[in-house]
Amino acid sequence: LRIYRKAFKHITDDKNRSLLWGSIGDVHHELGDDDDAFRAYRKALEYNAENALVLNNYAYFLSLRDEELERALAMAQLAVTLESDNYNYVDTYAWILHLMGRNDEAKKHILRALSLSGQQDATIMVHYADILWELGEKFMAETYWKRAVERGYDADELKQHVDSKMKSKD
């Protein structure tokens, strides 16, 4: 973080200031300090309101906290508009739709994310399975959860996740 802050002396344009603030936000998130991460993301967007990476990360991290989902959805949608073939951005958009209970829409977009990723991204597979589960497509959900583990998703973490889903339906 100290090095990033020193780098501001050498930046002369808003686009790069935005990129740097976005990186600072990412570091804060990795350190578990989302409040500072969100402050940095807001600063990044002040310099460049169309920084797709910041829009996506800010939206996704808000969704992980289940906060400001309407705002997160708007940011994710803009990120997808700016970079429509970025499967991570499409996944974030679909995931937020899912959290908002809009699973039919979410399924359409998560399928696109799966396709764009070549069905190689384990997190997208878990998100797809979760959406399928909510739509009552239990067999396919279980199939994609298994595929996610085959693609490297942590098996213990997924077991806890699936167990919590199954208990919440009881």
Beta strands, then each sheet from edge to edge (+ up, - down):
end
